[in-house]
Amino acid sequence: MATRSVAIDTLLTRLAPVLGERLRTDAEALAKVGGDESGLPAGTAAAAAWPVSRDEVVALAREAFLLGVPLVPRGAGTGKAGACIPGAGEVVVDFSRMNRIRELRPDDLFAVVEPGVVNQTLDQAASEHGFMYPPDPGSFESCTLGGNVATNAGGMRAVKYGVTRRYVWGVELVLASGEILRLGRRSIKGVGGLDLTSLVVGSEGTLGFITEATLHIIPAPPAVETAWLTFADVLAASRAADRIFARGHVPRMMEVMDAPALAAIRPLAEVAFPERAGACLLIETDGPEGRALDDLLAIAELATDAGALESAIARKEKDREAMRRARRLVSSSLKERFARKIADDVAVPRSRMGELFARAAELALGRGIPWCAYGHLGDGNLHLNLLCTTEEERRRAEPVRRELLALTVALGGSISGEHGIGLAKRDVLTLELPRPLLALQEQVKAVLDPKGLMNPGKVFPPTKAA
Ligand SMILES: Cc1cc2nc3c(=O)[nH]c(=O)nc-3n(C[C@H](O)[C@H](O)[C@H](O)COP(=O)(O)OP(=O)(O)OC[C@H]3O[C@@H](n4cnc5c(N)ncnc54)[C@H](O)[C@@H]3O)c2cc1C
């Protein structure tokens, strides 16, 4: 039988009347909340709780605070940075059962949701009123809005609509002490003091529990059009993108897949991308009927002038969805082939994507490391993968990874465009943030979490790293 600390035993005893069977310590329950999609080893928490209300979260936090027990918020566990992986002696707070849309107010352009609402659920509910919730991470069918806010999630539509931060008007935050903070507003405008809502967005569970979010929804465009175009290589695709943006077009999606990415999805995709394609762009436009198609045709013409080889436009929604689905297959298909791949999600100013492609290829291939690049070309957010199958290959690739991350910072970018830092990148965060700035961030965290109980060990690097 696993031994437990006195603090955990006391916590379990005190919370049993509040949470009942929604507080568990059995191996099956702990396995469910031990890992995420980062590829990092799962952890084993001391216990896991499934609250169904803000008051239950407050009760849990208060007792844990008194006993000094660390807590790890969890949404759906689709995160790619290990940010919800618990350590020994920690208690996971899983929000999947706090999943109600409390208010949907198209007239006021917002919805109020509990944190465990799945991203797609809100978008679908909004669509019944002719509205949409724009942030659409590839995991939209399962990830939660609480997780999206905590990671400032992006997605394929971010090129036109921006990332989660743009849609968060307010949050209710339960601090480690159990204190409730209501941050933000329900109005389109508002300048009431410091913007603490923004501080919570992207904080990866290190400041408190998001128990409610007020999210902006917008009218859905009547028409959406989708096409794929192929190129000789990613540099040609990137040059075409430069030309498209330079002419004032902002498609709602511009995704890139290089030759290894296309090779990985071909056996599974419903779309037959030409074998000889060295790169492919997936482009989507939206707007009034007719206008979306005109835009797409104008973009395709510019791309052709810039070197596009072949193209196809989807005529029906099912074909559009097949194209999007093909793109979403890349990550898992690569993982099947390269079990120990190193996957990074970097961001640079969009106009520097060409330079990133060229220099990253030089770096990786110069050291004999096969690589693959795909992702959100339109907003400068690329998924760079070093394709390793064995531990030895991965060990050899690690220094190259570090140089790639340093390169993105040198290009004016970030080591994480959307997945976050978590455990996966905390050791390299100082490549992007100087120590004094990190120290300031730690001081800010300490104001809200003085005992350091919220998601310990995540984001902030150990003192000796990097
Ligand atoms: C196939 C696939 C495609 C993906 N595509 C994208 C993409 O396009 N764009 C993108 O940005 N990400 C993408 N991701 C990553 C992931 O889906 C996002 O990071 C998502 O926002 C995580 O949500 P989650 O509910 O799974 O959160 P989790 O993984 O459970 O947790 C993530 C972080 O949020 C914190 N957290 C969760 N809930 C709360 C809460 N209520 N209060 C405080 N903190 C909380 C956790 O502590 C942790 O730090 C993808 C993942 C997969 C598997």
The ligand as a Tripos MOL2 file, in Angstrom:
@<TRIPOS>MOLECULE
LIG
   53    58     1     0     0
SMALL
NO_CHARGES

@<TRIPOS>ATOM
      1 C1         -3.8540   16.9820  -31.1870 C.3       1 LIG1
      2 C2         -3.5290   18.2540  -30.4290 C.ar      1 LIG1
      3 C3         -3.5850   19.4630  -31.1020 C.ar      1 LIG1
      4 C4         -3.3090   20.6420  -30.4080 C.ar      1 LIG1
      5 N1         -3.3790   21.8120  -31.0940 N.ar      1 LIG1
      6 C5         -3.1680   22.9700  -30.4260 C.ar      1 LIG1
      7 C6         -3.2770   24.2170  -31.1220 C.ar      1 LIG1
      8 O1         -3.5720   24.2740  -32.3050 O.2       1 LIG1
      9 N2         -3.0610   25.3420  -30.3930 N.ar      1 LIG1
     10 C7         -2.7540   25.3110  -29.0610 C.ar      1 LIG1
     11 O2         -2.5880   26.3660  -28.4460 O.2       1 LIG1
     12 N3         -2.6260   24.1340  -28.4050 N.ar      1 LIG1
     13 C8         -2.8310   22.9810  -29.0340 C.ar      1 LIG1
     14 N4         -2.7120   21.7960  -28.3680 N.ar      1 LIG1
     15 C9         -2.3210   21.7980  -26.9620 C.3       1 LIG1
     16 C10        -3.5000   21.8120  -25.9440 C.3       1 LIG1
     17 O3         -4.6600   21.2530  -26.4920 O.3       1 LIG1
     18 C11        -3.7610   23.2190  -25.4170 C.3       1 LIG1
     19 O4         -2.6380   23.6750  -24.6850 O.3       1 LIG1
     20 C12        -5.0170   23.3390  -24.5330 C.3       1 LIG1
     21 O5         -5.2530   24.7000  -24.2410 O.3       1 LIG1
     22 C13        -4.9130   22.5570  -23.2220 C.3       1 LIG1
     23 O6         -6.2110   22.4600  -22.6590 O.3       1 LIG1
     24 P1         -6.5490   21.3030  -21.6020 P.3       1 LIG1
     25 O7         -7.9440   21.4940  -21.1510 O.co2     1 LIG1
     26 O8         -6.2390   19.9750  -22.1570 O.co2     1 LIG1
     27 O9         -5.5480   21.6810  -20.4230 O.3       1 LIG1
     28 P2         -4.5290   20.7530  -19.6310 P.3       1 LIG1
     29 O10        -3.5920   20.0900  -20.5750 O.co2     1 LIG1
     30 O11        -5.2840   19.8800  -18.7080 O.co2     1 LIG1
     31 O12        -3.7450   21.8440  -18.7850 O.3       1 LIG1
     32 C14        -2.9410   22.7860  -19.4280 C.3       1 LIG1
     33 C15        -2.5350   23.8680  -18.4280 C.3       1 LIG1
     34 O13        -3.6870   24.5790  -18.0030 O.3       1 LIG1
     35 C16        -3.7920   24.5700  -16.5740 C.3       1 LIG1
     36 N5         -5.2290   24.5570  -16.2700 N.ar      1 LIG1
     37 C17        -6.1880   23.7550  -16.8000 C.ar      1 LIG1
     38 N6         -7.3830   24.0840  -16.2910 N.ar      1 LIG1
     39 C18        -7.1880   25.1080  -15.4150 C.ar      1 LIG1
     40 C19        -8.0350   25.8670  -14.5620 C.ar      1 LIG1
     41 N7         -9.3470   25.6820  -14.5120 N.pl3     1 LIG1
     42 N8         -7.4640   26.8230  -13.7860 N.ar      1 LIG1
     43 C20        -6.1370   27.0630  -13.8270 C.ar      1 LIG1
     44 N9         -5.2930   26.3800  -14.6190 N.ar      1 LIG1
     45 C21        -5.8140   25.4150  -15.4000 C.ar      1 LIG1
     46 C22        -3.0410   23.3230  -16.1490 C.3       1 LIG1
     47 O14        -2.5650   23.4230  -14.8160 O.3       1 LIG1
     48 C23        -1.8980   23.3400  -17.1490 C.3       1 LIG1
     49 O15        -0.9370   24.2560  -16.7090 O.3       1 LIG1
     50 C24        -2.9700   20.5940  -29.0290 C.ar      1 LIG1
     51 C25        -2.9190   19.3670  -28.3750 C.ar      1 LIG1
     52 C26        -3.1950   18.2050  -29.0570 C.ar      1 LIG1
     53 C27        -3.1460   16.9030  -28.3130 C.3       1 LIG1
@<TRIPOS>BOND
     1     1     2 1
     2     2     3 ar
     3     2    52 ar
     4     3     4 ar
     5     4     5 ar
     6     4    50 ar
     7     5     6 ar
     8     6     7 ar
     9     6    13 1
    10     7     8 2
    11     7     9 ar
    12     9    10 ar
    13    10    11 2
    14    10    12 ar
    15    12    13 ar
    16    13    14 ar
    17    14    15 1
    18    14    50 ar
    19    15    16 1
    20    16    17 1
    21    16    18 1
    22    18    19 1
    23    18    20 1
    24    20    21 1
    25    20    22 1
    26    22    23 1
    27    23    24 1
    28    24    25 2
    29    24    26 1
    30    24    27 1
    31    27    28 1
    32    28    29 2
    33    28    30 1
    34    28    31 1
    35    31    32 1
    36    32    33 1
    37    33    34 1
    38    33    48 1
    39    34    35 1
    40    35    36 1
    41    35    46 1
    42    36    37 ar
    43    36    45 ar
    44    37    38 ar
    45    38    39 ar
    46    39    40 ar
    47    39    45 ar
    48    40    41 1
    49    40    42 ar
    50    42    43 ar
    51    43    44 ar
    52    44    45 ar
    53    46    47 1
    54    46    48 1
    55    48    49 1
    56    50    51 ar
    57    51    52 ar
    58    52    53 1
@<TRIPOS>SUBSTRUCTURE
     1 LIG1         1 GROUP 0 **** ****
